[in-house]
Amino acid sequence: MEKEDCLMEKLNDINEAISYMRQGDIVTGNGKDIFILKNDRVVRYSEGTQYSLKIEDFIDLYKKNNFYLYEDSVEIDEEKDEAYYRYYKK
């Protein structure tokens, strides 16, 4: 997940980041670390590691960070996609 591999909209502050996560969106700080909201806890995934924080702790630790709405840009090769599904339908 490199920055150049995704489109990122800068969010205004941590409260906006939490609002997006409550809607099921993924938020990032640097294009490598991602944050999601799961069971009222913010889960941070980063290069093979993960941990979760209470929302209050997340705010205390990350309130000065910049956040971006993470949108992974995925290009689907229609020909390969069709071949894949033909193979598994046999």
N, C-alpha and C positions, 0 to 999 in steps of 0.2 A: 504494500500500500504506500507507494511513494506519492508525494504531492502532485507530481506531473501526471499520475495515473488517475486522478480523480478531480472532480469539479467541486470547489468548496466556496460556499457563501459565508462570509464573515458574520458572526453573530454579535449583537451589541454588548451583551454581558452574560454573566453566569446564570442569571435568572431566565434569560431567553434560551440558553443552552438547556436548562432543566425543563423548560416548557416544551421544547422540541423533543427531548427524551421522553417526556410523559405522553407524547403523541406517538411514540414508537420509533422515532427517528434516531439515527446514529450521529454522534457529535465527535469531533476530533480537535486536538489542540495543535498538532504538528503534522498530520497526515499519516503518522505511524501508530500513535496511540488512539484507540477509539473508546468511547464511553457510551454505555447504554443503561437504561433504567430497567431493573428487573426486581420484582418483589419489593418495591420501595427502597431499593438500594442502587447506587450507581456502581456499575461494574466497569472496570478499566481493563482493557486487553492491550498488551504490548509485547510484541516479539516473543511469543511463547510463554508469557506470564499473564496472570490475571489476579485481581483482587477486587473486593467490593467494599463500599463505604456507605455509611448512613448519609442521607442527603445533607444533613447539617455539617458533617465532617468534610464532605466533598466541597461544600461552600467555603468552609474555613481554609482548606488546603489549596483550592484552585481559584479563589475569588479574583485574583489579579491576572489570571491567564487569559489569553485570547482563545476563542472557540470558533469553530467552523462547522457548518452543517455538512456532514460527510455524504457525498453521493458518488458511489463507485461507478465509474464509466465502464460499461461492459459492452463490447461489440460482439454480436453473435454472428457467426459464420453460418448462414442459413443452409448451405450445402452440407457442411459437417453435422449440423444439428439434425437435418433430415436423415442423413446416413446413420447417425447414432440411434435414432428412434426406429428406423427400419430394421437395424441389426437386433435390437432388443425385443422387437415384436414377433420375431421368428419363433 
